[in-house]
Amino acid sequence: MSVAPARVFIARLAGLLVYDPNGDQVGKIRDVVAALRVDTKPPRVLGLVVEVLGRRRIFLPMTRVTRVDVGQVVTTGLVNMRRFEQRNTETLVLGELLDRTITLVDTGEQGVVYDIAMEQARTREWVLSRVAVQHGSKRFGRKGQTRVVEWSEVSGLTDAHARQGATHLLAALDTMRPADLANVIHDLSPKRRGEIAAALDDERLADVLEELPEDVQVQILGQLESERAADILEEMSPDDAADLIAELPPETAERLLQLMEPDEAEDVRRLMSYEEHTAGGLMTTDPVILPPDATVAEALARIRDADLSPSLAAMVYVCRPPLETPTGRFIGVGHFQRLLREPPSSLVSGVTDNDLEALRADAPLEDVTRLLAQYNLVASPVVDDDGHLLGVVTVDDVIDHLLPEDWRGRPTASRVAVPGGA
């Protein structure tokens, strides 16, 4: 096996691309799997957790790794595409060991693990050999001292109940999209999920929660203080917040709604009043809404917002005041492609599509799907009997309801041969 460099710090592997011998991308590294020992001997590295197409996480044994470099990992042979399931004897280095509080054997001083190195032993197997530790005073905002020690020079790494934060883990995963971070969190223990949730800021945690299955959402929310849980729900899209609150015990749901800002809680309560598989139950209440006298330039500025999903940024909705849902009379929609072709000073009301069929809140999922497919739409307005805009149904919400609940964990293929593999 050709390996360079001989020692690799694992936090630097997070997100690194994995290639086959022909240079084709296999996936991205999300973690390293090791088998810890009860003694002080360096643990054996079993393999890598690799995220492949479809956000599926698979296990890549170290025996299938031919090269570990600072910029890439190369594999060969047959790759098992079955979803990775962690065994009781296995430990995720990034997910479970980073930020763990340990004790330095020589001084008795406590520290926090911020990285771990692996290297090949003389037997050719990979082991966890070094621990990067931060310790010492943090007064006046200064970071503590750091040092890299042998695995045998620390204690506490095999204690699953040890005090643990998430600062360094999140630093290693900082560039991940919310959906990818959600995928990492999903496979961790409830204890570790809680520690990560405590370290995330409200906006980031809300984005991640929206990408998790409802049972995991409920579990994480239940570990938070009520005031913070209410803040998280306010940061979530109203439709996602409504779906989550609907899964909570009635008394818990009502307590959180009481703690939310009245306007935010009102939107959520209104969404919860609709049947789940209807346009009203699927819609979000915060699309881009503009008055008739807004200009094309203003419309384009609004849809440039990086926080908007592509489906919500595809159209603006022109309404009479008030501009909060439920709005005044709905006039029409402005498609972003049409907006791009018009002079910036033009009024948006002059380029709206007034003939687009709008959904009623009680329209069943089948009607919603048919409308989006018939007119090649990524979103559709939902109005009441008086023509007021209530919200917008987006294609991603429709797909979420059409797929089976366990779609994230369903295999697409059992095994696949890597071209050029041995």
C-alpha positions in Angstrom: 0.0 0.0 0.0 1.4 3.4 -1.0 0.7 6.0 1.7 1.6 9.6 2.0 1.9 11.1 4.5 2.6 8.4 7.1 0.5 10.2 9.7 -2.8 11.8 9.0 -4.9 14.0 11.4 -8.4 12.8 11.0 -10.2 16.2 11.4 -8.5 17.2 8.1 -10.1 14.2 6.4 -13.6 15.4 6.9 -15.2 16.1 3.5 -12.1 14.9 1.6 -13.0 13.3 -1.8 -12.5 9.5 -2.4 -11.6 8.4 -5.9 -11.3 5.1 -7.7 -8.0 4.2 -9.6 -9.4 5.9 -12.7 -9.9 9.2 -11.0 -13.7 9.0 -10.8 -15.2 10.3 -7.6 -16.7 7.7 -5.2 -17.8 10.0 -2.5 -16.7 12.1 0.5 -15.3 11.1 3.8 -17.6 11.8 6.7 -15.9 9.9 9.6 -13.4 7.2 10.5 -14.4 4.0 12.3 -12.1 2.6 15.0 -12.2 -0.3 17.5 -11.2 1.0 20.9 -9.4 -1.2 23.4 -9.7 -1.3 27.2 -6.0 -1.1 27.6 -3.6 1.7 26.5 -2.7 0.1 23.1 -3.5 2.2 20.1 -7.0 1.4 18.7 -7.2 -0.2 15.3 -8.7 1.8 12.5 -11.3 -0.3 10.7 -12.3 1.9 7.8 -13.9 5.1 6.6 -17.5 6.3 6.5 -18.0 7.6 3.0 -21.0 9.5 1.7 -21.9 8.6 -1.8 -24.6 9.8 -4.2 -28.0 10.3 -2.5 -26.4 11.2 0.8 -26.0 7.4 1.6 -23.2 6.6 4.0 -21.3 3.4 3.4 -18.4 1.7 5.1 -15.1 1.6 3.2 -12.6 -0.9 4.9 -9.0 0.3 5.2 -8.0 -2.8 3.3 -9.7 -1.2 0.3 -7.8 2.1 0.7 -4.7 2.2 -1.5 -3.6 5.8 -0.8 -4.3 8.5 1.8 -3.0 11.9 0.8 -3.4 15.5 2.0 -5.9 16.1 -0.8 -7.5 12.8 -1.6 -8.1 9.2 -0.8 -7.9 6.5 -3.4 -9.7 3.2 -3.2 -9.8 0.1 -5.4 -11.8 -3.1 -5.7 -15.4 -3.8 -4.9 -17.2 -1.2 -2.8 -20.1 -2.4 -0.7 -23.0 0.1 -1.2 -25.1 -1.1 1.8 -25.9 1.7 4.2 -23.4 1.9 7.1 -24.6 0.8 10.4 -22.4 1.2 13.4 -21.8 -1.8 15.6 -21.6 -1.7 19.4 -17.8 -2.4 19.3 -17.1 0.5 16.9 -16.4 4.1 17.6 -16.7 7.1 15.2 -13.6 9.2 15.7 -15.0 12.5 14.6 -18.5 12.0 15.9 -17.6 10.6 19.3 -14.0 11.3 20.3 -13.5 15.0 19.2 -14.2 17.4 22.1 -14.0 14.6 24.7 -12.6 15.7 28.0 -9.5 13.6 28.9 -6.8 13.5 31.5 -3.1 13.7 30.8 -1.4 10.8 32.5 1.9 12.5 33.3 0.4 15.6 34.9 -3.2 14.7 35.8 -4.3 17.9 34.0 -7.5 17.8 32.0 -7.8 18.8 28.4 -10.1 18.6 25.4 -9.4 16.5 22.3 -9.4 18.7 19.1 -7.9 16.1 16.7 -6.6 12.5 16.5 -4.0 11.2 14.2 -3.9 7.8 12.6 -0.9 6.0 11.0 0.2 2.6 9.8 1.9 0.2 12.2 4.6 -2.2 11.2 1.9 -4.8 10.7 0.5 -2.6 7.9 -2.7 -2.0 9.8 -3.9 1.5 10.6 -4.1 2.6 14.3 -5.0 5.8 16.2 -1.5 6.8 17.4 -1.6 10.5 18.6 -4.1 12.7 20.4 -4.1 16.5 19.9 -5.1 18.1 23.2 -6.1 21.7 24.1 -5.7 22.5 27.8 -4.8 25.3 30.2 -6.3 28.7 30.9 -8.9 30.3 28.7 -9.1 33.6 30.6 -9.5 36.8 28.7 -10.8 34.8 25.7 -7.4 33.2 25.0 -7.3 29.6 23.9 -5.5 27.1 26.1 -2.2 25.5 25.3 -2.1 22.7 22.8 0.1 19.6 22.6 0.2 16.3 20.7 0.7 13.2 22.8 0.8 9.5 22.4 -2.5 7.6 22.7 -1.2 5.9 25.8 -0.5 9.3 27.5 -4.1 10.2 27.9 -7.0 8.5 29.8 -10.7 8.9 29.4 -11.0 8.3 25.7 -12.8 5.0 26.2 -15.3 6.5 28.7 -18.5 6.9 26.7 -20.1 8.9 29.6 -17.3 11.5 29.8 -18.1 15.2 29.6 -18.0 16.2 25.9 -18.7 19.4 23.9 -18.9 19.8 20.2 -16.8 22.8 19.3 -14.0 21.0 17.4 -16.3 18.5 15.7 -18.4 21.3 14.3 -15.3 23.1 13.2 -14.3 20.0 11.2 -17.9 19.9 9.7 -18.3 23.7 9.3 -18.6 23.7 5.5 -21.3 21.0 5.3 -24.7 21.9 4.0 -27.5 21.5 6.6 -28.7 18.3 4.8 -25.3 16.7 5.0 -24.7 17.7 8.7 -28.2 16.3 9.4 -27.0 13.0 7.8 -24.0 12.9 10.2 -26.1 13.7 13.3 -28.7 11.2 12.4 -26.4 8.2 12.9 -25.0 9.4 16.3 -26.2 8.4 19.7 -29.0 10.5 21.3 -26.4 11.8 23.9 -24.1 13.0 21.2 -26.9 14.6 19.2 -27.8 16.6 22.3 -24.3 17.8 22.7 -24.1 18.9 19.1 -27.5 20.6 19.3 -26.3 22.5 22.3 -23.2 23.8 20.4 -25.0 24.9 17.2 -26.5 28.4 16.9 -30.3 28.7 16.6 -30.4 29.3 12.9 -28.0 26.5 12.0 -29.8 24.0 14.3 -33.2 25.0 12.8 -31.8 24.3 9.2 -30.4 21.0 10.3 -33.7 19.9 12.1 -35.6 20.6 8.9 -33.6 17.9 7.2 -34.0 15.2 9.9 -36.7 12.6 10.3 -39.5 13.6 12.6 -38.6 11.1 15.4 -35.1 12.5 15.6 -36.4 16.1 15.5 -38.6 15.3 18.5 -35.8 13.6 20.3 -33.4 16.6 19.9 -36.1 19.2 20.6 -36.9 17.3 23.8 -33.4 17.8 25.1 -33.5 21.6 24.8 -34.8 24.0 27.4 -38.3 25.1 26.5 -37.3 28.7 25.8 -34.6 27.6 23.4 -36.8 25.1 21.7 -39.3 27.8 21.0 -36.6 30.0 19.5 -35.5 27.1 17.2 -39.1 26.7 16.1 -39.3 30.4 15.2 -36.2 30.0 13.0 -37.7 27.1 11.1 -39.9 27.4 8.1 -43.5 27.7 9.4 -44.6 24.5 7.6 -41.7 22.5 9.0 -42.3 23.9 12.5 -46.0 23.0 12.2 -45.1 19.4 11.2 -42.7 19.1 14.1 -45.1 20.5 16.7 -47.8 18.2 15.5 -45.6 15.3 16.6 -45.2 16.5 20.2 -47.5 15.7 23.1 -50.4 18.3 23.1 -49.3 19.9 26.4 -45.7 20.3 25.2 -46.9 21.7 21.9 -49.1 24.2 23.5 -46.4 25.3 25.9 -43.9 25.9 23.1 -46.5 27.8 21.1 -47.1 30.1 24.1 -43.4 30.8 24.3 -43.1 31.7 20.6 -43.6 35.2 19.2 -47.3 35.7 18.7 -47.0 36.3 14.9 -44.8 33.2 14.4 -47.2 31.1 16.6 -50.2 32.3 14.7 -48.7 31.1 11.4 -47.9 27.7 12.8 -51.4 27.3 14.4 -53.0 28.2 11.1 -51.0 25.6 9.2 -51.8 23.0 11.9 -55.5 23.6 11.3 -55.3 22.0 7.8 -55.4 18.3 7.0 -51.8 16.9 6.5 -52.1 15.8 2.9 -53.8 18.9 1.5 -52.4 22.1 -0.1 -52.9 23.9 3.2 -51.1 21.2 5.1 -48.2 21.3 2.7 -47.8 25.0 2.1 -45.3 27.5 3.6 -46.6 30.9 4.7 -43.5 33.0 3.9 -43.0 33.2 0.1 -41.6 36.4 -1.6 -44.6 38.8 -1.6 -44.5 42.2 -3.4 -47.0 45.0 -3.9 -48.1 45.9 -7.4 -46.0 49.1 -7.5 -42.7 47.2 -6.8 -40.1 47.2 -9.6 -38.5 44.3 -11.3 -35.2 45.4 -9.7 -36.8 45.0 -6.2 -38.2 41.6 -7.1 -34.7 40.4 -8.3 -33.1 41.7 -5.2 -35.6 39.8 -3.0 -35.0 36.4 -4.8 -31.3 36.8 -4.6 -31.6 36.0 -0.9 -29.3 33.1 -0.2 -31.6 31.8 2.5 -34.4 31.2 0.0 -34.8 27.7 -1.4 -34.6 27.4 -5.2 -38.3 26.6 -5.3 -39.3 29.7 -3.3 -36.9 31.9 -5.3 -38.4 30.8 -8.6 -41.4 33.1 -8.3 -42.6 36.3 -6.6 -46.2 36.7 -5.6 -47.9 40.0 -6.3 -50.7 40.9 -3.9 -52.6 43.9 -2.6 -51.8 44.9 1.0 -51.5 43.6 3.6 -48.4 41.7 2.3 -48.3 39.1 5.2 -50.2 35.9 4.7 -53.2 35.9 4.5 -52.6 38.8 2.1 -54.9 41.2 0.3 -56.2 40.1 -3.1 -53.8 37.9 -5.0 -52.9 39.4 -8.4 -50.5 37.0 -10.0 -47.0 35.6 -10.0 -43.7 36.9 -11.5 -41.5 34.1 -12.9 -37.8 34.8 -12.3 -36.9 34.0 -15.9 -39.4 36.6 -17.1 -38.1 39.1 -14.6 -34.5 38.7 -15.9 -35.7 39.7 -19.4 -37.4 42.9 -18.3 -36.0 46.4 -17.7 -35.2 46.8 -13.9 -37.4 49.9 -13.7 -40.5 48.1 -15.0 -43.3 47.5 -12.5 -43.6 43.9 -11.4 -47.4 44.0 -11.8 -46.8 44.6 -15.6 -45.0 41.3 -16.0 -47.0 39.0 -13.8 -48.8 35.8 -14.9 -52.4 36.4 -14.1 -53.7 33.2 -15.6 -51.9 30.7 -13.4 -54.4 28.4 -11.7 -54.2 28.7 -7.9 -54.9 25.9 -5.4 -57.5 25.9 -2.6 -56.3 25.0 0.9 -58.4 21.9 0.9 -57.0 20.6 -2.4 -55.8 17.0 -1.9 -52.2 16.0 -2.6 -53.1 14.3 -5.9 -54.5 17.6 -7.2 -51.4 19.5 -6.0 -49.1 17.0 -7.8 -51.2 17.1 -11.0 -51.1 20.9 -11.1 -47.3 21.1 -10.7 -46.7 18.5 -13.3 -49.2 19.8 -15.8 -47.7 23.3 -15.9 -44.1 22.3 -15.1 -44.1 24.4 -11.9 -41.8 24.2 -8.9 -44.3 26.1 -6.7 -48.0 27.1 -6.7 -49.9 29.7 -4.8 -52.7 28.7 -2.4 -55.6 31.1 -2.0 -58.9 31.2 0.0 -62.4 31.6 -1.4 -62.0 35.4 -1.5 -58.7 35.3 -3.5 -56.3 36.1 -0.6 -52.9 34.4 -0.8 -52.6 31.9 2.1 -49.2 30.4 1.2 -47.3 28.5 -1.4 -46.8 24.8 -2.0 -43.3 23.9 -3.3 -42.3 20.8 -5.2 -39.8 19.7 -2.6 -42.5 19.6 0.1 -44.7 17.5 -2.3 -41.8 15.1 -3.0 -41.2 14.7 0.8 -44.8 13.6 1.2 -44.8 11.3 -1.8 -41.7 9.4 -0.8 -41.9 6.7 1.9 -41.0 7.8 5.4 -37.8 5.7 5.5 -36.6 6.8 2.0 -33.3 8.1 3.4 -32.3 4.6 4.6 -33.5 2.5 1.7 -30.7 0.9 -0.4 -30.5 1.6 -4.1 -28.1 -1.2 -4.8 -26.4 -3.9 -2.7 -23.0 -3.8 -4.4 -21.3 -2.0 -7.2 -18.0 -2.7 -8.9 -15.5 0.2 -9.1 -14.2 0.4 -12.6 -10.6 -0.7 -12.8 -10.8 -2.4 -9.4 -9.0 -5.6 -8.6 
